[in-house]
Amino acid sequence: MAVPEIPAPDGPDVDAGVPILAVCWVFYGIAGIVVGARVYAQAKILHKFGWGDAIMVLAILLCFVQVSLNQVAHVYGFGRHFFYLQPDERRMAMRLQFITQLISIMPSTLGRVSLMMLMLHLFGGSIGSCRWIFYVLIAQTLILNAVTSITIFTQCQRVETLWDPIDFPSKCWDKNIQAYIGYVLGASNSATDLILTGISTTLVWTLSISFRLKLGISILLGLSALAFIASVVKTIELKHLPDRLDFTYNAMSLVLWCCIENATVIIAGSAPLLRAFFTKQTPNGTALTMHWSTFRKQRGRNFQDTALASTKIQDPIQSDPFSKTNSLTPCPPQGVGPPPC
């Protein structure tokens, strides 16, 4: 494999890694706090810690592994122009980057799977035979992301050629193929986010619950729309993948949007479960609603709210969706069965 000469950049030796990695740490920090709150709510408040929660914990842990490796790569020059790096720095920075490419795919994959498991939990009893839609989306997400992960390290006959083509030359695919694979994956992930947003919003408004609950749950589940936006932008940034001659600098925007996508997917998949901090479902089906303000002025008079107000309306996020008395029941017209798929 011929190694082209590294061109001199138009600008000076600047470091784009510091601000971008700082943003990644902030986003992952916020996502970590949300996941921590989710785990506490599920394990301590609701006592319903399950596989979806464990998958989300693994997703956020992989986020911190990814950004930590990016931070180590930054020590070797990741974020600076390739031209200004020493040969050892180039090899190490590129090697760490290809490893983080693999790891960075996993958090959003696991986050989407966990979110779909949550939606199955919420709507499984309402959609009946249409549950296959979620199973297809889960399978598609896992398969496409797994195939993409494999192609990262199989595009050259010798994997070492990816980060050291001089000492380990071998035949490789066309440099644009990985970008095309990334475009297919990005389009698939973006479409999945959009479908999940549409399905969740539509189904929530067919449930026999109060308007306030419908609006609140729609907003929480609709956070996947933010993941859709981040996924679209990240897919556009994949155009930098074929540029290996200044990859340590040009790929920083791709790293940034990868962090944003991972964080938004994790937050969108965990935020709905944080309702447990405000409304706790008791064993007998009574919801205890927390009122943070103790006084309210109404019609010129002061009324003191109780600290805990009891209501018989079930919280769909905390209820058992497969029980016969679950409030997650669509509201079809009289004489008509559940809405079709």
C-alpha positions in Angstrom: 0.0 0.0 0.0 1.5 3.3 -1.1 1.9 5.9 1.6 1.2 9.4 0.3 3.2 12.3 1.6 1.6 14.2 4.5 0.7 17.7 3.3 1.3 20.8 5.4 -1.9 22.3 6.9 -3.1 25.8 6.0 -2.9 26.9 9.7 -0.5 26.7 12.6 -0.1 23.9 15.1 -3.3 24.3 17.0 -5.0 22.0 19.5 -8.7 21.4 18.9 -8.8 18.6 21.4 -9.1 20.5 24.6 -12.5 22.2 24.1 -14.1 19.3 22.3 -13.0 16.8 25.0 -14.2 19.2 27.6 -17.7 19.2 26.0 -17.6 15.4 25.8 -16.9 15.1 29.5 -19.7 17.5 30.4 -22.3 15.6 28.2 -21.2 12.3 29.6 -21.2 13.7 33.1 -24.8 14.8 32.7 -25.7 11.4 31.2 -24.0 9.6 34.1 -26.0 11.6 36.7 -29.2 10.8 34.9 -28.3 7.1 34.7 -27.3 7.1 38.4 -30.7 8.6 39.3 -32.4 6.0 37.1 -30.6 3.2 38.9 -31.5 4.6 42.3 -35.1 5.1 41.3 -35.4 1.6 39.9 -33.5 -0.3 42.6 -34.3 1.7 45.8 -37.7 3.4 45.1 -39.5 1.1 42.8 -37.5 -2.1 43.4 -37.8 -2.9 39.7 -34.2 -3.0 38.5 -34.1 -5.0 35.3 -32.2 -5.9 32.2 -33.0 -2.6 30.5 -31.4 -0.7 33.5 -28.3 -2.9 33.4 -27.9 -2.3 29.7 -28.1 1.4 30.2 -25.4 1.2 33.0 -23.1 -0.7 30.6 -23.8 2.0 27.9 -22.7 4.9 30.2 -19.6 2.9 31.4 -18.6 2.5 27.8 -19.0 6.2 27.2 -16.5 6.9 30.0 -14.1 4.3 28.5 -14.4 6.0 25.1 -13.8 9.5 26.3 -10.9 8.3 28.6 -9.2 6.7 25.6 -9.8 9.9 23.6 -8.1 11.8 26.4 -5.1 9.5 26.3 -5.0 9.9 22.5 -5.0 13.6 23.0 -1.7 13.2 25.0 -0.2 11.7 21.8 -1.5 14.6 19.6 -5.1 13.8 18.8 -6.7 17.1 18.1 -3.6 18.5 16.4 -2.7 18.5 12.7 -1.1 15.2 11.6 1.8 17.1 10.0 3.2 18.4 13.3 3.2 15.1 15.1 6.2 12.8 15.5 6.0 9.3 13.9 5.5 7.6 17.3 2.8 10.1 18.2 1.0 9.5 14.9 0.9 5.8 15.3 -0.3 5.9 18.9 -2.9 8.6 18.3 -4.3 6.7 15.3 -4.2 3.4 17.1 -6.2 4.7 20.0 -8.6 6.4 17.7 -9.5 3.2 15.8 -10.1 1.5 19.1 -12.4 4.3 20.3 -14.3 4.2 17.0 -15.3 0.6 17.9 -16.2 1.6 21.5 -18.1 4.7 20.5 -20.6 2.7 18.5 -21.7 0.7 21.5 -23.2 3.2 23.9 -25.8 4.5 21.4 -26.6 1.0 20.3 -27.2 -0.2 23.9 -29.0 3.0 24.8 -31.5 2.5 21.9 -32.0 -1.1 22.8 -32.7 -0.1 26.5 -35.2 2.5 25.3 -37.0 0.1 23.1 -37.2 -2.4 26.0 -38.7 0.4 28.1 -41.3 1.1 25.4 -42.1 -2.6 25.2 -42.6 -2.5 29.0 -44.9 0.6 28.7 -46.9 -0.3 25.6 -46.6 -4.1 25.3 -50.0 -4.8 26.7 -51.6 -2.1 24.4 -50.1 -2.8 21.0 -50.6 -6.6 21.1 -49.4 -8.2 17.9 -47.7 -5.0 16.8 -44.9 -5.7 19.3 -42.9 -7.2 16.4 -42.1 -3.7 15.3 -39.9 -3.2 18.4 -38.3 -6.6 18.0 -37.4 -5.8 14.4 -35.9 -2.4 15.4 -33.9 -4.1 18.2 -32.6 -6.7 15.8 -31.8 -4.2 13.1 -30.0 -1.9 15.6 -27.8 -4.8 17.0 -27.0 -6.3 13.6 -26.1 -3.1 11.7 -24.0 -1.8 14.6 -22.2 -5.1 15.0 -21.4 -5.3 11.3 -20.1 -1.8 11.3 -17.9 -2.5 14.3 -16.4 -5.5 12.6 -15.6 -3.6 9.4 -13.5 -1.1 11.3 -10.8 -3.6 11.8 -11.2 -5.7 8.7 -10.8 -3.0 6.0 -7.1 -3.9 5.7 -5.5 -7.4 5.4 -3.3 -6.5 8.4 -5.0 -4.5 11.2 -1.7 -2.7 12.0 -1.9 -1.0 8.6 -4.7 1.2 9.9 -2.3 3.1 12.2 1.1 2.2 10.8 1.0 1.8 7.0 4.8 2.3 6.7 6.0 -0.5 8.9 2.9 -2.8 8.2 1.9 -2.3 4.6 -1.0 -4.4 3.3 -3.9 -4.2 0.8 -6.9 -2.2 2.1 -10.4 -1.3 0.9 -11.1 1.9 -0.9 -10.9 4.7 1.7 -14.5 5.7 1.0 -16.0 2.4 1.8 -15.9 2.8 5.6 -17.6 6.2 5.2 -20.4 4.6 3.0 -20.9 2.0 5.7 -21.1 4.7 8.3 -23.7 6.6 6.2 -25.9 3.5 6.1 -25.5 3.0 9.8 -26.2 6.6 10.6 -29.3 6.7 8.4 -30.6 3.5 10.1 -30.0 4.9 13.6 -31.6 8.3 12.7 -34.6 6.5 11.2 -34.9 4.4 14.4 -34.9 7.5 16.6 -37.5 9.1 14.4 -39.7 6.0 14.4 -39.4 5.6 18.2 -40.4 9.2 18.7 -43.4 8.9 16.5 -44.6 5.6 18.0 -44.2 6.7 21.6 -46.0 10.0 21.1 -48.8 8.3 19.2 -49.3 5.5 21.7 -49.2 7.8 24.8 -52.2 9.8 23.5 -54.3 6.7 23.1 -53.9 5.8 26.8 -56.7 6.2 29.3 -54.7 8.6 31.6 -55.0 12.2 32.5 -54.0 14.9 30.0 -51.2 16.1 32.3 -49.7 12.6 32.4 -50.0 12.2 28.6 -48.2 15.5 28.1 -45.5 14.8 30.6 -44.8 11.3 29.3 -44.8 12.5 25.7 -42.2 15.1 26.4 -40.0 12.6 28.3 -40.2 9.9 25.6 -40.0 12.6 22.9 -36.4 13.3 24.0 -35.4 10.7 21.4 -36.0 13.4 18.8 -32.8 15.1 20.2 -30.9 11.9 19.6 -32.3 11.9 16.0 -30.8 15.4 15.4 -27.4 14.4 16.9 -27.4 11.2 14.8 -28.0 13.2 11.6 -25.2 15.6 12.3 -22.8 12.9 13.3 -23.7 11.0 10.0 -22.8 14.2 8.1 -19.5 14.4 9.9 -18.5 10.9 8.7 -17.2 12.7 5.6 -13.9 13.1 7.5 -13.3 9.3 7.8 -11.6 8.9 4.4 -9.2 11.8 5.2 -6.3 9.8 6.8 -3.7 12.4 6.1 -5.0 14.8 8.7 -7.3 12.5 10.6 -6.1 13.5 14.1 -7.4 17.0 13.5 -10.3 16.6 11.1 -12.0 13.8 13.1 -12.5 16.0 16.2 -15.9 17.2 15.0 -16.9 13.6 14.5 -15.8 12.7 18.0 -17.8 15.7 19.4 -21.1 14.7 17.7 -20.5 11.0 18.6 -20.3 12.1 22.3 -23.5 14.2 21.9 -25.4 11.4 20.2 -24.4 8.9 22.9 -25.3 11.2 25.7 -28.7 12.2 24.2 -29.7 8.6 23.5 -28.8 7.6 27.1 -30.6 10.6 28.6 -33.7 10.1 26.4 -33.8 6.4 27.4 -33.4 7.1 31.2 -35.3 10.4 31.8 -38.9 8.8 31.7 -37.9 6.7 34.7 -37.0 9.7 36.8 -40.7 10.3 37.5 -40.3 8.0 40.4 -38.6 10.9 42.3 -41.9 12.8 42.0 -44.5 10.1 42.0 -44.1 6.8 43.7 -46.5 3.9 43.0 -47.5 2.1 46.2 -48.2 -1.7 46.3 -51.9 -1.1 46.3 -51.9 0.9 43.1 -52.1 4.3 44.9 -49.8 7.0 43.5 -48.2 9.4 46.0 -47.5 12.7 44.3 -44.8 15.0 45.8 -45.7 18.7 46.0 -42.6 20.8 46.3 -44.4 24.0 47.0 -46.3 24.1 50.3 -48.4 27.2 49.8 -50.4 28.4 46.8 -52.3 31.7 46.4 -55.7 31.2 44.8 -58.5 33.8 44.5 -56.8 36.0 47.0 -56.7 33.2 49.7 -53.7 31.1 50.8 -54.2 27.3 50.8 -51.6 25.0 52.2 -50.9 21.9 50.1 -50.2 18.6 51.8 -46.7 17.3 51.5 -48.0 14.1 50.0 -51.3 13.9 48.1 -52.8 10.5 47.5 -54.5 9.7 44.2 -55.9 6.6 42.6 -54.5 7.3 39.1 -51.8 4.9 38.2 -48.5 6.2 36.8 -48.0 4.3 33.6 -44.2 4.3 33.8 -44.3 2.7 37.2 -47.2 0.3 36.7 -47.2 -3.3 35.4 -48.1 -3.0 31.7 -49.2 -6.6 31.5 -51.7 -6.6 34.4 -55.4 -6.7 33.5 -56.0 -3.5 35.6 -53.2 -1.5 34.1 -54.1 2.0 33.1 -52.0 1.6 29.9 -55.2 0.7 28.0 -56.0 2.6 24.8 -59.2 4.6 24.6 -61.0 3.2 21.5 -64.4 4.4 20.4 -67.3 2.7 21.9 -67.9 -0.8 20.5 -64.5 -0.8 18.9 -61.5 -2.9 20.0 -57.9 -1.7 20.5 -56.5 0.5 17.7 -54.9 -1.5 15.0 -51.1 -1.3 14.2 
